[in-house]
C-alpha cells in the first residue's frame, strides 16, 4: 500500500505505480484532507508526548537491563 499526503500546486500530478502493482486492479483515491484533521492528529501526538515525557526521570532504570527483562517476560510466555 502506498499512502502519500501532498499539497498540490497544480491540477496535474504524476503518480508512479510500483512494479508489483502492474497488471493488477488498483484503487486510486483523491480525498481532501481538512486542516482540522491534520491539526487534531498533531495535537494528539503532542499531548501524548507532553503527558509521558520525563515520566521515568526519577527512576533509576538501566535501559539495557529493562529491555532484557521485557524480552525475558515475552520469552517465558510459552
C-alpha positions in Angstrom: 0.0 0.0 0.0 1.2 3.5 -0.8 -0.1 6.5 1.1 1.1 9.9 0.2 -0.1 13.2 1.6 0.7 16.2 -0.7 -0.3 19.8 -1.2 -0.8 20.0 -4.9 0.2 23.3 -6.6 -1.3 22.4 -10.0 -4.1 20.2 -11.3 -1.8 17.5 -12.8 0.1 15.1 -10.7 2.3 12.2 -11.9 1.9 9.0 -10.0 4.5 6.3 -10.1 3.0 2.8 -9.8 5.2 0.1 -8.1 6.2 -2.8 -10.3 4.3 -5.3 -8.1 1.1 -3.4 -8.8 1.4 -3.6 -12.6 -1.3 -5.7 -14.4 -3.5 -5.7 -11.3 -6.6 -3.8 -10.3 -5.7 -0.9 -8.1 -7.7 1.8 -6.5 -6.6 5.4 -6.6 -8.4 7.9 -4.3 -8.0 11.6 -4.1 -9.6 13.0 -1.0 -9.3 16.4 0.6 -7.7 16.4 4.0 -9.0 19.2 6.2 -6.5 21.2 8.2 -8.6 20.5 11.2 -8.0 16.7 10.8 -4.2 17.3 10.4 -4.1 19.6 13.4 -6.2 17.2 15.5 -3.8 14.3 14.8 -0.8 16.5 15.5 -2.3 17.8 18.7 -3.0 14.2 19.9 0.6 13.3 19.3 1.8 16.4 21.1 -0.5 15.7 24.1 0.9 12.1 24.4 4.4 13.4 24.4 3.6 16.1 27.0 1.9 13.5 29.2 4.7 11.0 29.1 7.9 13.0 28.7 10.0 12.8 31.8 7.8 10.2 33.5 10.7 7.9 34.3 13.3 10.6 35.1 13.3 10.0 38.8 13.5 6.2 38.4 16.9 4.6 38.4 16.4 2.4 35.3 19.2 0.8 33.2 17.7 0.8 29.7 19.6 -2.3 28.7 18.5 -4.3 31.8 15.0 -3.1 31.4 15.0 -4.4 27.8 16.4 -7.7 28.8 13.7 -8.1 31.4 10.9 -7.3 29.0 12.3 -9.8 26.5 12.6 -12.4 29.1 9.0 -11.9 30.0 8.0 -12.4 26.4 10.2 -15.4 26.0 8.7 -17.1 29.1 5.1 -16.8 27.8 5.0 -20.2 26.2 
